[in-house]
Each structure stands twice: as structure tokens, then as C-alpha cells.
Amino acid sequence: LAFSSWDDLVNVFGDYMKSYSKRRAELGIPFRGIVMDTPFARKYNSRYYTGANTVAIPQCRFIPADQFVFKTEINIYSNKVAIWSLREEELVGVIIESAVIADTHRSIWELAWHAAGMKL
């Protein structure tokens, strides 16, 4: 599960994102993301997440970039929450390993996912 700005993610990590997406698909790791809605994010989604491998295609809900600004990437998986900045001038990241914290963030993410599916 992720909160993401694909514009900033690709800006910081560049071509690595292509190999990351391919590797994630090979490993069968699904992805659901709440992503800032920009022309670049839509183009990136349609360019790199198409094809027969449905695991590679993330389930995304695009949210208005002018209302909800993400300057970090937040991933929730297993019993971990990974948070890192998406600003080159402040590259920092942390992984919190705690089932309680991960479960709470997963609930917050599911709440946001539900809200993002409604008309904003």
C-alpha cells in the first residue's frame, strides 16, 4: 500500500523505477496506491503498467494534486511502514517495524482509499 507522488518518485529515482516495477511483477508483489493526479502520473501509469501481467498493474486511485500534496512516499507492507522524502535537498528515509504501527497506518490508508473512490 502506498501514498505516492509518481512525478517526484521518478524525479528522484529515475530509471530505477522501471526495473523496480518489473522486479515487483516478477516476484508477484501486488500494489495499491493513492497517487497524486498529474498528467505525468497518468502517462506513467498507462506507459509502464499495461499488459497481460495483472500483478504488475497497480490499482491506483488518483487524487487531486492541488488539494492533496505528497512530499514523501509512504509504503505499508507486512509489519512495516517505510517513509522517505521525495525531495533531493532532503533525502531521508526510515522504516518502522511494528505490527501495531503498521496496522494503524494500514487502517488510515484504507480509509483514504475509500474516500479517494468517492467524488472529491
N, C-alpha and C positions, 0 to 999 in steps of 0.2 A: 504494500500500500504506500502511496506517495502523494505528497503535496509538492508540486514542481512548477518551475518556470523553464520550459524547454529552450527558450531563447538564451537564457543565462547559462543553463547547463551545457549547451553546445558551445557557447562562447568560452566557457572555462575549460571544458574537457575536449573540445574539438572532435577530431576523427575517432577518438577513443569510443565515443558514444555508438558509432556504427558497430564496432567489434563487440562492445558490451551487449547491445541488443541481440546480435547474432548468437553470442555465447549464452545469454539468458534463455533464448529459444531452444538452443541445443540441449540445455540442461532441464528444459521443461518447467521453468520458473514463470508462473503467471504474473501479470502486472495489472493493477488497477490504480489509476492516478487521477487526481484532481489537479488540473493543469490550467495555467493562465492562458486565456484565449487571445492569441495574436495571429496575424497572418502567417508568420514563420512557424508557429506551433502547429497550425492546421496543415501547412505544406509539409513539414517534417513528419507529421503523423501519417499523411497519405503516401509519402515517398518511402518511408522505411518500415511501415507497419502494414503491409499488404501481402497477400499471397496465401498459400494453402496452409501454412503452419499457424493455426489459430492461437497457439500458445504465444507466438511471437507478437501477435496483435494485442496491444494493451486495451483494456477497457478504460476509456477516458471520459471524464466529464470536464468540459471546458467552462471556465468561469470568467466573468468579465474582468479583464486585466486593469481596467480603470477603477474598479471597485475593490478588488482583492489582489494585493501585490505580495508576491512571494519573493523574498530576497535570500531565502535559504531553500535547501532541498531537505525534506524530511521523509525518511523511509521507515516503515514499521514492518518488521518481519520477525517471526519466531518470538523469542522473548527479548527482542532488541528494538531500540529506537536510534536510528542514525540521523544526525543533524549536521549539515555543513553549510557554510556560507557559499553564495554564488557570486561573490564579488572578488575580483582579482586582487584588490588592495587589502582584502581581509580574508584570506583563505584559512579557514579553521574548521575543524570537524570534531565531532565527538560521537561515540557510540555508548549508549546506556544499556547495560544488560540487567534487566529486571522484569520479571513476568508481570508484576503489579503495574509498573510504569508502562510497559508495552500494551497491556490490556486496556489501560485507561486511554492511551493515545489511539489505540485501535477503535475504541468506542467514540472518541471525538472525531476520528476520521470517518467512521460510518455515519455519524450524524451529519457531517459536512457533505458526504457523498449523497445522502438522501436529500439534503437541501439543494445541492447542485443539480439534482434531477428535476427540481421544481422550476417554475418560471421565475427567474431572478429579475 
